[in-house]
């Protein structure tokens, strides 16, 4: 009987609960159940490492994990190599995003271990657009044994970038359908002190960054606030624009209607507290948040951008509006809120269509099976190993300028 395939799984900040990290926590236990021996290398801020050391991987508590600080790239990669070797070695590496895959590529050059890269976003904010501005990194990743594209738009971009078609693999993001169908108690939101259970809560889940265009959502919210006294907006997520968005909400006179919730673990409970989900992005790869909304049965409004258009069709799984159009966004949100008040024929149709779409195309078990197949194929590739002296963890640690650098774990 042959031994299991040994996988080195690289993902940034596994302890965060953003979209990529939630994908990781769903994939990891399923890859293990499919017979892979998984070892996780992740990152954490240096200040958080003492608190996180020894904690299990979210979603897969039985998997070995090394948490490292990316303070110096070459040290991070050397420590990752040493730790993976101490865990029995690996046959293939998977970088869950292109930044992680750059580390995997450099480790591959030193060790000859094949690696796989997953591209997670398309368009101007996308991975391939970023790599087009970094020729050295693009060339580094071109050596990947498999290039996983999570949407048809990313696949087209990869072909246009000259990546070999025979090494491209289409694997859309997946959702844990059973988990998102569970009945849970609705989350308590900041307006509970008002003593009302009839508020029209619109939910956004995502990073507070330019790509998501929460500024446009706030403009739409201001339009709704004038007409719908029950309207409230809940923003779950963190990011570099939070302070700017809070200031915008105050300047629009809707600060009391908007709740900045930060990163939340109870996203399903937030859905149960919401009437409508909204995703106002100007670009997406394949939006995890929208997939989760479809699986949770929350009627949704999203923008007509690549990636999102692959997930949902207008009036079938969601209402779709042009990006950067607060008037159209407000109108679509109001349409769903009014429909919910009148008995919800449209909302019911979107719920049924969204669930059917998620079950047909975005089951995480199907995605995990495709990853396992691609990784097994990639592991057959023999890559040249760069000559160089062997390295030892002790010698590396002594080189660190910061003697307090914590060990993996």
SEDREN-404499 format. One record per atom (N, C-alpha, C): x negated, y, z negated; residue in three letters. Coordinates in steps of 0.001 Angstrom, whole numbers, plus 500000, padded with zeros to 6 digits. Atoms other than C-alpha are relative to their C-alpha. Layout:
N
XYZALA/...
***
This chain:
409
499152498798500000UNK/500000500000500000UNK/499120501248500000UNK/500819498807499899UNK/498546503355501044UNK/500318500961498862UNK/499793499041501082UNK/498094506085498470UNK/500855501164500492UNK/499172498855499610UNK/500377509160498430UNK/499160501093500662UNK/500643498830499435UNK/499535512207500501UNK/499790501029498903UNK/500330499027501046UNK/497765514723498237UNK/500077501412500588UNK/499731498660499481UNK/498980518281498780UNK/499525501072499036UNK/500317498790500741UNK/497411521522497577UNK/500962501099500435UNK/498903499068499700UNK/500338523976497407UNK/499621501363499446UNK/500426498670500414UNK/499268527654497316UNK/501161500976500134UNK/498938498996499988UNK/501835530289496363UNK/499675501068498970UNK/500238498916500942UNK/501460533687494750UNK/501107500047498947UNK/499104499635501097UNK/503076534366491359UNK/501208499068499880UNK/498929500992500112UNK/505096531167490962UNK/500947500309498852UNK/499167499707501168UNK/506418532506487650UNK/500972501147500233UNK/499014498990499627UNK/508234535379489377UNK/501192499293500647UNK/498800500644499470UNK/511750534755490690UNK/500472500667501280UNK/499647499443498703UNK/511641536493494072UNK/500276498865500982UNK/499546500995499041UNK/512748534744497253UNK/499003498899500291UNK/500994501012499677UNK/509491532995498123UNK/499769499061498824UNK/500222500827501186UNK/509018531779494554UNK/501183499046499759UNK/498844500894500138UNK/512581530411494464UNK/499943498885501049UNK/500204501046498996UNK/511837528584497714UNK/498997498969499496UNK/501021500915500514UNK/508726527117496093UNK/500581499070498932UNK/499495500824501096UNK/510577525925492985UNK/501051499000500478UNK/499105500995499421UNK/513125524180495211UNK/499237498932500782UNK/500744500938499167UNK/510582522601497566UNK/499134499047499189UNK/501005500796500709UNK/508059521372495007UNK/500543498665499475UNK/499540501304500499UNK/510166518713493236UNK/500458499072501118UNK/499537500845498890UNK/511573517502496554UNK/498822499395500756UNK/501195500570499378UNK/508126517088498107UNK/499429498880499137UNK/500444501067500909UNK/507129515113495023UNK/500887498761500159UNK/499080501125499881UNK/510255512944495355UNK/499869499290501338UNK/500232500616498694UNK/509361512317499002UNK/498655499275500064UNK/501211500809500071UNK/506121510689497863UNK/498704500768500085UNK/501235499219499962UNK/503637513576497969UNK/499486500226498583UNK/500649499691501277UNK/501183514098495137UNK/499614501480500037UNK/500098498543499835UNK/501494517850494672UNK/499200500628498867UNK/500788499226500967UNK/498991520147492947UNK/500175501471500373UNK/499599498619499743UNK/499942523817492616UNK/498889500968499589UNK/500914498899500311UNK/497532526765492805UNK/500793501289500174UNK/499230498772499950UNK/499136530093491986UNK/499221501132499362UNK/500664498821500528UNK/498297533582490794UNK/500814500601498872UNK/499344499224501053UNK/499105535782487848UNK/499120501201499707UNK/500774498843500413UNK/498054539203486638UNK/499095499606498837UNK/500920500383501080UNK/494992538933484367UNK/500602500181498608UNK/499413499760501330UNK/496960540412481454UNK/501028498939499622UNK/498958500994500270UNK/499606537669481826UNK/499450498588499828UNK/500535501361500013UNK/497275534676482050UNK/500029499353498616UNK/499932500666501314UNK/496991534050478286UNK/501414499553499631UNK/498610500337500321UNK/500784534066477945UNK/500507498832500843UNK/499479501004499080UNK/501343531786480939UNK/499247498681499936UNK/500822501213500001UNK/498560529273480332UNK/500722498856499307UNK/499366501178500563UNK/499971525828479756UNK/501476499873500292UNK/498579500089499675UNK/503497526659480931UNK/500202499137501238UNK/499740500835498822UNK/505079524268483444UNK/500364500849501215UNK/499563499349498767UNK/505842525133487048UNK/501519500137499977UNK/498545499871499937UNK/509373526581487337UNK/500597499056501034UNK/499343500950499109UNK/511574523891488824UNK/499320498660500115UNK/500750501261499883UNK/508883521200488652UNK/499039499885498832UNK/500844499926501205UNK/507584520942485081UNK/498942498914499891UNK/500960501095500113UNK/505672517704485668UNK/498813500136500946UNK/501084499860499036UNK/503343519060488363UNK/498814500753499394UNK/501173499259500479UNK/499751520139487599UNK/499913501352500681UNK/500047498646499459UNK/499186523862488070UNK/498758500725499486UNK/501077499081500380UNK/496250526275488065UNK/500482501412500272UNK/499681498583499848UNK/497055529934487463UNK/498698500788499979UNK/501251499277499843UNK/494251532206488666UNK/500289501462500322UNK/499893498589499652UNK/493727535942488990UNK/499240500257501295UNK/500692499676498754UNK/492920537202492485UNK/499272501330499817UNK/500784498782500227UNK/490486539777491139UNK/498837500081500971UNK/501059500076498991UNK/487714538641493474UNK/500313498788500865UNK/499511501042499115UNK/488715536661496512UNK/499103498759500006UNK/500888501153499897UNK/485619534472496740UNK/499998499193498706UNK/499963500719501271UNK/485821533614493035UNK/501301499211499889UNK/498715500690500011UNK/489525532774493277UNK/499927498718500827UNK/500033501166499112UNK/488881530428496191UNK/499043498937499485UNK/500932500973500561UNK/485879528805494545UNK/500614499277498800UNK/499329500629501140UNK/487839528201491340UNK/501122499082500454UNK/498939500859499472UNK/490745526830493375UNK/499409498691500531UNK/500646501214499493UNK/488396524393495153UNK/499566499093498858UNK/500493500795501126UNK/486853523293491883UNK/501143499320499264UNK/498861500582500727UNK/490220522778490193UNK/500645498887500808UNK/499391501046499173UNK/491696520838493131UNK/499133498747500005UNK/500899501157500050UNK/488617518620493139UNK/500121499274498660UNK/499878500616501319UNK/488985518039489390UNK/501303499235499838UNK/498707500681500044UNK/492582516926490014UNK/500067498810500958UNK/500038501154499108UNK/491478514200492420UNK/499935500342501468UNK/500114499581498606UNK/491238516262495589UNK/501340500036500712UNK/498788499917499192UNK/493775516933498319UNK/499685499618501431UNK/500130500369498592UNK/494371515808501897UNK/500414501129500936UNK/499507498904499174UNK/496109518956503162UNK/500385501153499080UNK/499660498788500743UNK/496719522545502020UNK/501185500672500677UNK/498878499219499483UNK/499921524560502417UNK/499990501371499358UNK/499860498633500479UNK/499945528365502121UNK/501424500450500262UNK/498585499725499825UNK/503549529372501496UNK/500255501366500635UNK/499935498744499260UNK/502887532852502920UNK/498651500222500662UNK/501256499875499260UNK/500188534207505186UNK/498857500445499109UNK/501087499645500920UNK/498236535770502319UNK/499423498741499348UNK/500444501251500609UNK/498104532392500581UNK/499277499123501020UNK/500613500828498963UNK/497254530728503892UNK/498593500479500343UNK/501369499514499790UNK/494208532985504281UNK/499053499337499003UNK/500811500729500979UNK/492884531485501049UNK/499833498541500424UNK/500064501400499580UNK/493764528010502330UNK/499043499831501171UNK/500880500087498836UNK/491926528712505597UNK/498531500072499590UNK/501397499884500447UNK/488762529778503791UNK/499570498763499218UNK/500314501256500687UNK/488921526747501528UNK/499788498896501026UNK/500127500999498942UNK/489406524644504646UNK/498649500071500684UNK/501301499855499345UNK/486253526069506227UNK/498879499417499154UNK/501040500546500891UNK/484240525032503179UNK/500116498498499810UNK/499768501398500388UNK/485790521601502732UNK/500395499082501143UNK/499485500829498915UNK/487186520420506089UNK/501415499503499767UNK/498619500417500269UNK/490641519936504512UNK/500937500745500944UNK/499061499302499114UNK/493367520694507101UNK/500960500872499200UNK/499066499127500705UNK/495746523503506234UNK/501176500374500892UNK/498753499618499342UNK/499261524634507132UNK/500383501382499505UNK/499568498656500361UNK/500540528214507199UNK/501495500130500279UNK/498572499714499821UNK/504158529346506792UNK/500167501503500161UNK/499730498591499744UNK/505236532653508294UNK/501424500315499534UNK/498758499803500738UNK/508032534227506286UNK/500784501246500384UNK/499275498776499657UNK/509029537525507900UNK/499686500365501442UNK/500169499616498605UNK/509512538911511402UNK/500078501511500143UNK/499837498587499713UNK/509538542308513056UNK/498837500849499504UNK/501049499061500372UNK/507605545401512035UNK/499405499698498641UNK/500499500360501328UNK/507313544178508440UNK/499504498555499952UNK/500243501431499982UNK/506542540637509556UNK/498547499593499882UNK/501333500555500192UNK/503573538374509033UNK/499142500124501259UNK/500784499962498770UNK/502512538211512676UNK/499666501434500401UNK/500322498591499761UNK/502741541997512989UNK/498827500433499123UNK/501112499671500898UNK/500465542310509962UNK/498701499386500499UNK/501209500664499523UNK/498021539795511401UNK/499479500629501283UNK/500452499312498784UNK/497949541688514711UNK/499100501177499664UNK/500845498885500437UNK/496370544535512738UNK/498733499513499305UNK/501166500584500689UNK/493817542145511176UNK/499417498879500863UNK/500485501042499074UNK/492036540322514055UNK/499192498906499337UNK/500826501020500660UNK/489599538565511734UNK/500875498973499282UNK/499110500917500703UNK/492402537098509628UNK/500854499200500982UNK/499218500715498989UNK/494454536222512705UNK/499195498836500568UNK/500852501071499488UNK/491507534241514068UNK/499818498902498959UNK/500152500977501071UNK/491056532562510697UNK/501209499078499936UNK/498779500808500112UNK/494692531405510585UNK/500298499214501268UNK/499741500731498757UNK/494655530282514206UNK/499515498557499928UNK/500510501373500157UNK/492784527172513010UNK/500955499093499245UNK/499057500826500753UNK/495831525962511062UNK/500439498794500811UNK/499541501213499323UNK/496887522421511872UNK/501470500083500384UNK/498606499742499675UNK/500543523482511784UNK/500344501426499570UNK/499491498668500294UNK/502213526894511872UNK/501506499878499815UNK/498571500135500291UNK/505616526788510176UNK/500680501355500203UNK/499217498799499712UNK/508107529369511509UNK/501395499800499431UNK/498729500220500694UNK/511214529854509371UNK/501200500529500780UNK/498887499525499181UNK/513286531529512117UNK/499600499953501469UNK/500271500003498564UNK/513614531547515903UNK/499250501271500413UNK/500700498756499701UNK/512440535176515946UNK/498508499867499699UNK/501408500196500348UNK/509208534243514158UNK/499349499024500980UNK/500538500940499018UNK/508747531289516523UNK/499669500716501310UNK/500263499244498768UNK/509050533650519512UNK/498783500900499824UNK/501164499148500254UNK/506540536030517918UNK/498711499176499997UNK/501189500856500038UNK/504125533150517319UNK/499570499600501401UNK/500334500345498609UNK/504315532077520956UNK/499426501207500729UNK/500502498778499357UNK/503845535675522101UNK/498596500345499529UNK/501331499733500546UNK/500782535917519840UNK/498954499021500512UNK/500937500946499419UNK/499236533002521700UNK/499712498773499164UNK/500201501209500789UNK/499515530339519002UNK/500463498792500812UNK/499673501162499155UNK/499580526852520576UNK/501350499399499648UNK/498635500488500211UNK/503139525586521024UNK/500022498649499304UNK/499989501347500581UNK/502186522039520025UNK/499752500002498502UNK/500239499931501443UNK/501203523225516547UNK/501044500854499270UNK/498934499223500610UNK/504336525313515913UNK/501127499086499551UNK/498927500805500571UNK/507044523841513687UNK/501081500931499480UNK/498873499198500494UNK/510498525337513057UNK/500599499335498765UNK/499394500497501233UNK/511631524857509460UNK/500688501179499313UNK/499323498893500679UNK/514306527272508204UNK/499970499833498493UNK/499870500067501455UNK/514562528150504545UNK/501216499162499634UNK/498886500810500459UNK/516864525967502510UNK/500508500459498650UNK/499404499709501292UNK/519172526293499548UNK/500461498692499366UNK/499500501135500771UNK/520096523831496830UNK/501519500143499925UNK/498560499785499855UNK/523753523545497810UNK/500759499659498727UNK/499286500404501211UNK/524885521692494698UNK/499819501038498891UNK/500262499029501064UNK/523217524222492392UNK/500799501277500201UNK/499309498737499739UNK/524842527206494102UNK/501517499858500004UNK/498548500206500100UNK/528318525636493932UNK/500467499861498563UNK/499609500201501397UNK/528240525273490166UNK/500855501152499498UNK/499233498964500678UNK/530745527128488064UNK/499229500426498750UNK/500692499458501161UNK/528956529356485577UNK/500756501238499537UNK/499361498816500551UNK/530118532153483334UNK/499425501240500675UNK/500519498785499364UNK/529887535545485059UNK/499029500750499093UNK/500987499229500760UNK/526921537642483989UNK/500654501231499377UNK/499567498754500637UNK/527500540503481572UNK/499221501156500620UNK/500622498857499346UNK/526817543732483399UNK/500100501232499115UNK/500063498852500912UNK/526073547148481877UNK/501331500703499762UNK/498736499285500140UNK/529635548382482391UNK/500996499270499103UNK/499074500771500830UNK/531120545781480032UNK/500548500856498853UNK/499545499144501093UNK/531376548512477358UNK/501245500804500385UNK/498808499297499559UNK/534093550111479483UNK/501266499206499713UNK/498847500823500342UNK/536320547219478493UNK/500876499655501184UNK/499225500286498804UNK/537386546498482073UNK/499459498756500685UNK/500419501178499251UNK/537330543261484016UNK/500475500077501450UNK/499499499835498638UNK/538731544703487257UNK/499071500847500862UNK/500930499181499242UNK/535618546527488465UNK/499616499322501314UNK/500373500501498677UNK/534636546159492122UNK/498471500017500107UNK/501464500067500053UNK/531024545038491720UNK/499454499493501326UNK/500755500399498813UNK/528834544907494813UNK/498584499661499548UNK/501287500519500470UNK/525619542908494313UNK/498966500027501109UNK/501190500129499150UNK/522208543312495941UNK/498952499222499227UNK/501109500740500599UNK/519387540849495231UNK/498818500093500959UNK/501165499899499137UNK/515929541585496580UNK/498961500939499435UNK/501106499141500412UNK/512700543501496321UNK/500345501446500307UNK/499731498575499806UNK/513004547256495905UNK/498838500612500772UNK/501051499556499097UNK/510786548017498884UNK/500641500517501278UNK/499490499339498798UNK/511166549877502163UNK/500809499058500888UNK/499362500950499089UNK/512108546767504160UNK/501475499778499673UNK/498631500334500408UNK/515310546240502159UNK/500972501173500145UNK/499206498795499765UNK/516585549824502699UNK/501120500192498971UNK/499047499726501075UNK/518285550180499337UNK/500365501481499982UNK/499651498581499901UNK/518135553930499980UNK/501244500206500865UNK/498810499936499150UNK/520677553441502779UNK/501215499478499239UNK/498908500545500810UNK/522793551315500430UNK/500497501032498995UNK/499573498981500962UNK/522818554112497860UNK/500807501107500687UNK/499202499017499255UNK/524032556561500506UNK/501399499457500272UNK/498686500608499780UNK/526827554131501365UNK/500794499951498697UNK/499325500062501302UNK/527613553726497653UNK/500592501351499630UNK/499472498670500300UNK/528022557489497298UNK/501288500262500764UNK/498764499860499229UNK/530633557408500059UNK/501139499214499351UNK/498971500827500631UNK/532504554592498318UNK/500437500569498662UNK/499696499502501340UNK/532310556205494893UNK/501059501097500044UNK/499013498924499886UNK/534382559155496124UNK/501417499470500155UNK/498673500529499674UNK/537243556881497158UNK/500449498861499105UNK/499650501205500753UNK/537091553876494862UNK/499460500118498566UNK/500480499778501379UNK/536887554622491132UNK/499509498738499317UNK/500427501253500625UNK/536395550933490297UNK/498658499498500554UNK/501214500471499334UNK/533329550595492545UNK/498780500113499089UNK/501289500011500700UNK/530024549628490918UNK/498985499251500875UNK/501076500620499223UNK/526664548622492428UNK/498960499422499044UNK/501003500677500828UNK/524360546055490750UNK/498811499623500879UNK/501225500241499235UNK/520763545927492034UNK/499081499094499191UNK/500860500960500692UNK/518830542822490967UNK/498689499878500756UNK/501301500073499358UNK/515125542989491716UNK/499098501111499505UNK/500997499011500415UNK/511980544972491153UNK/499162500336501218UNK/500847499658498877UNK/509580546773493441UNK/499479501415499893UNK/500695498715500101UNK/507519549870494176UNK/500901501219500129UNK/499123498851499786UNK/510508552074495052UNK/501027500189498883UNK/498953499902501016UNK/512485551617491848UNK/500182501430499482UNK/499882498651500558UNK/511707555048490394UNK/500615500957501022UNK/499440499139498956UNK/512474556750493719UNK/501493499735500179UNK/498590500342499811UNK/515769554883494029UNK/500842500453498812UNK/499287499483501173UNK/516776555751490471UNK/500218501506500121UNK/499865498559499800UNK/516107559393491268UNK/501036500305501077UNK/499011499797498945UNK/518154559106494453UNK/501418499804499471UNK/498676500240500574UNK/521103557631492530UNK/500444501190499153UNK/499648498825500800UNK/520970560574490127UNK/500340501188500894UNK/499763498851499122UNK/520768563110492954UNK/501320499862500753UNK/498724500240499318UNK/523806561500494639UNK/501177500041499036UNK/498938499943500987UNK/525764561709491396UNK/500670498671499713UNK/499400501324500211UNK/526321557952491155UNK/499208499161499002UNK/500867500771500899UNK/523780556961488490UNK/500804499130499044UNK/499198500791500933UNK/526542555782486146UNK/500688498829500681UNK/499381501089499252UNK/527924553552488893UNK/498984498947500441UNK/501057500878499485UNK/524558551898489689UNK/499195499432498843UNK/500811500666501026UNK/522745549353487505UNK/498759499400500646UNK/501266500602499583UNK/519071548573488089UNK/499684498887499003UNK/500048501146500913UNK/518889545073486595UNK/498606499405499866UNK/501309500644500033UNK/515245544200487309UNK/500079498573500517UNK/500032501402499569UNK/514213540626488084UNK/500882499177499071UNK/499048500788500801UNK/516921538231486951UNK/499849498510500299UNK/499983501451499852UNK/516926534491486349UNK/501397499490500329UNK/498613500475499913UNK/520741534267486379UNK/500698500526501248UNK/499452499442498765UNK/521375535113490023UNK/501382499421500298UNK/498678500579499756UNK/524284532677490315UNK/501052500661499112UNK/499057499324500895UNK/525939534270487275UNK/500296501414500488UNK/499759498688499413UNK/525493537653488960UNK/500985499900501156UNK/499038500206498916UNK/527302536307492015UNK/501414499791499454UNK/498678500258500565UNK/530135535118489807UNK/500629501286499439UNK/499490498715500504UNK/530457538673488447UNK/500285500994501118UNK/499904499060498889UNK/530454540281491911UNK/501182499672500907UNK/498981500186498960UNK/533191540804494488UNK/499355499754501360UNK/500632499992498676UNK/530791541281497414UNK/498491500008499820UNK/501455499930499932UNK/527123540708498228UNK/499615500865501195UNK/500438499144498907UNK/525175543175500396UNK/498497499876500206UNK/501419500047499634UNK/521846543002502237UNK/499769501036501106UNK/500107498907499031UNK/520985546323503980UNK/498650500098500713UNK/501398499982499534UNK/517506545347505289UNK/499862500566501413UNK/500331499614498630UNK/515828546807508356UNK/499195498904500697UNK/500707501141499425UNK/514007543514508930UNK/499989498834499035UNK/500039501215500815UNK/514068539917507668UNK/499340498889500791UNK/500442501231499361UNK/512428536595508374UNK/501162499036500038UNK/498750500723500214UNK/515166534375507050UNK/500401500306498566UNK/499725499447501327UNK/516877536042504082UNK/500517498972499002UNK/499587500926501054UNK/516962533754501058UNK/501226500512499263UNK/498897499443500787UNK/519314536132499251UNK/501329499814500713UNK/498755500202499259UNK/521904535901502021UNK/500375498527500050UNK/499722501436500044UNK/521588532113502214UNK/500632499616498662UNK/499463500304501325UNK/522217531963498480UNK/501415500548499834UNK/498653499441500073UNK/525235534258498802UNK/500997499120500751UNK/499121500892499250UNK/526727531990501474UNK/500276498730499200UNK/499823501226500782UNK/526125528930499294UNK/500824500252498749UNK/499257499672501215UNK/527565530696496243UNK/501451500367500293UNK/498640499637499644UNK/530693531698498158UNK/500334501458499774UNK/499762498571500189UNK/530271535462497761UNK/500143500666501364UNK/499849499304498714UNK/531708537421500727UNK/498898501046500165UNK/501243499238499828UNK/528818539313502275UNK/500069500984501147UNK/500272499028498949UNK/527851542355504300UNK/498492500041500192UNK/501432499962499718UNK/524451542382506020UNK/499767500773501287UNK/500350499240498804UNK/522622544228508765UNK/499644499074501160UNK/500259500768498783UNK/522235543041512341UNK/498515500087500344UNK/501432500033499732UNK/518518542268512291UNK/499595498549500222UNK/500459501374499794UNK/516569539213513486UNK/499792499291498666UNK/500044500754501251UNK/516572536483510877UNK/501375499951499386UNK/498627499950500510UNK/519878537634509425UNK/500978499540501069UNK/499112500412498916UNK/521538537184512829UNK/499970498495500221UNK/500086501451499877UNK/520312533605512811UNK/500804499303498910UNK/499295500598501137UNK/521917532939509424UNK/501503500189500094UNK/498573499678500075UNK/525286534645509810UNK/500475500671501276UNK/499356499381498847UNK/527637535600512628UNK/501112500923499510UNK/499032498977500401UNK/529901538637512486UNK/501409499416499922UNK/498619500396500266UNK/533333537899511018UNK/500175498495499830UNK/499912501445500229UNK/532493534193510695UNK/499387499613498654UNK/500633500250501295UNK/530009534016507801UNK/499784501271499193UNK/500221498716500674UNK/529562537712506983UNK/500488501112500917UNK/499819498811499180UNK/530363541198508176UNK/498628500590500269UNK/501307499493499596UNK/527398542573510113UNK/500136501423500510UNK/499984498588499620UNK/526601546255510613UNK/498624500397500512UNK/501320499536499547UNK/523800548189512333UNK/499143500410498804UNK/500883499529501086UNK/520749548868510139UNK/499941501521499964UNK/500201498558500200UNK/520156552349508732UNK/501245500820500342UNK/498739499317499709UNK/523842553298509095UNK/500872499970498748UNK/499248500038501257UNK/525313554198505671UNK/501512500076500204UNK/498564499906499752UNK/528710555056507183UNK/500584498619500336UNK/499524501327499626UNK/529100551626508801UNK/499899499025498824UNK/500178500874501156UNK/527775549912505690UNK/501117500238498983UNK/498925499681500949UNK/530264551719503451UNK/501341499479500504UNK/498726500456499444UNK/533136550888505812UNK/500158498488499870UNK/499921501457500102UNK/532291547162505846UNK/500189499563498551UNK/499821500328501413UNK/531947547038502056UNK/501434500299499554UNK/498634499643500395UNK/535272548830501620UNK/501015499031500595UNK/499092500971499380UNK/536938546446504046UNK/500096498723499173UNK/499973501215500820UNK/535941543459501931UNK/500612500255498628UNK/499428499695501312UNK/536829545150498654UNK/501521500127500093UNK/498560499883499824UNK/540277546032499964UNK/500632498646500270UNK/499478501326499700UNK/540764542535501330UNK/500123499168498731UNK/499933500741501260UNK/539944541050497923UNK/501193500458499170UNK/498848499473500740UNK/542591543329496375UNK/501314499485500557UNK/498750500377499331UNK/545213542170498910UNK/500186498494500131UNK/499841501449499935UNK/544713538449498445UNK/498883499274500712UNK/501268500540499541UNK/541559537906500415UNK/500007499060501174UNK/500050500898498835UNK/542332536305503808UNK/498628500060500667UNK/501323499852499391UNK/539111537737505265UNK/498928499422499090UNK/500994500531500937UNK/537124536940502137UNK/500028498478499982UNK/499890501463500003UNK/538454533375502154UNK/499375499407501254UNK/500580500507498750UNK/537441532940505804UNK/498482500057499959UNK/501456499886500090UNK/533930534215505136UNK/499419498986499022UNK/500478501008500963UNK/533559531961502082UNK/499916498629500663UNK/499977501326499367UNK/534574528871504062UNK/498947499905501100UNK/500991500025498930UNK/532426529799507050UNK/498577500007499477UNK/501341499941500565UNK/529423530645504919UNK/499559498679499408UNK/500340501297500588UNK/529540527382503012UNK/499730498967501091UNK/500195500972498918UNK/529920525339506220UNK/498663500241500707UNK/501263499669499335UNK/526985527171507811UNK/498803499569499153UNK/501099500383500893UNK/524741526648504781UNK/499850498491499948UNK/500067501459500099UNK/525656522966504535UNK/499494499364501283UNK/500395500566498711UNK/525092522358508248UNK/498534500228500310UNK/501309499619499482UNK/521785524166508742UNK/498940500288498949UNK/500966499463500954UNK/520165525226505480UNK/499945499219498691UNK/500136500859501169UNK/520191522301503075UNK/498513499836499678UNK/501414500048500359UNK/516897522391501165UNK/499435498584500087UNK/500496501375499853UNK/516664518585501243UNK/499543499735501437UNK/500427500133498609UNK/516524518735505038UNK/498688500743500229UNK/501237499224499844UNK/513866521459504867UNK/498813499259499402UNK/501098500720500654UNK/511761519427502437UNK/499547498814500849UNK/500355501122499130UNK/511892516419504759UNK/499166500438501185UNK/500779499483498873UNK/510616518533507638UNK/498600500421499559UNK/501327499640500513UNK/507805519944505512UNK/499149498753499785UNK/500766501222500269UNK/506773516451504428UNK/499474499399501295UNK/500439500551498717UNK/506641515284508042UNK/498875500842500605UNK/501032499130499435UNK/504640518330509167UNK/498686499879499240UNK/501217500114500805UNK/502192517972506288UNK/499290498683500258UNK/500621501302499703UNK/501620514281507011UNK/499318500028501359UNK/500634499874498690UNK/500917515109510644UNK/498720500832499893UNK/501159499125500129UNK/498562517917509673UNK/498838499314499303UNK/501051500681500760UNK/496650515683507263UNK/499157499080500867UNK/500769500860499102UNK/495542513568510215UNK/498901500755500732UNK/501004499206499295UNK/493513516456511623UNK/498686499993499234UNK/501333499944500608UNK/489802516252510936UNK/499353501316500399UNK/500597498704499732UNK/488271519712510631UNK/498522500001499621UNK/501430499928500356UNK/484556520544510619UNK/499817500695498661UNK/500317499401501298UNK/483135521358507234UNK/498747500838500145UNK/501167499126499947UNK/480765524296506878UNK/498941499500499032UNK/501081500457500869UNK/477415523271505510UNK/499736501029498917UNK/500312499093501099UNK/476494524720502163UNK/499736499212498746UNK/500321500714501232UNK/475298523828498698UNK/501263499694499208UNK/498855500293500852UNK/477720522142496322UNK/500149501060498921UNK/499730499002501026UNK/479385524387493750UNK/500561499321498763UNK/499495500519501271UNK/480202523774490119UNK/500685501126499264UNK/499200498970500683UNK/482745525593488000UNK/499153500781499006UNK/500785499306501000UNK/480244526379485277UNK/499103501066500601UNK/500865499031499357UNK/477839528104487651UNK/500803501187500519UNK/499142498924499496UNK/480705530079489188UNK/500436500928498885UNK/499503499173501097UNK/482058531237485882UNK/498906500910499481UNK/501106499176500474UNK/478621532492484847UNK/499767501198500903UNK/500201498896499076UNK/478573534662487957UNK/501012501120499801UNK/498946498994500159UNK/481728536485486957UNK/499497501180499197UNK/500372498803500751UNK/481130540027485882UNK/500827500135498735UNK/499120499949501180UNK/484072539720483495UNK/499899498677499279UNK/500188501283500683UNK/483087537046480989UNK/501278499457499387UNK/498743500477500601UNK/486679536828479733UNK/500913499328501020UNK/499166500657498993UNK/487942535346483014UNK/500479498655499481UNK/499498501245500560UNK/490261532520481876UNK/499847498841500974UNK/500084501175499121UNK/489943528990483221UNK/501352499705500601UNK/498718500375499411UNK/492631527452485440UNK/500918499390498964UNK/499023500673500843UNK/495856526300483866UNK/501049500933499508UNK/
***
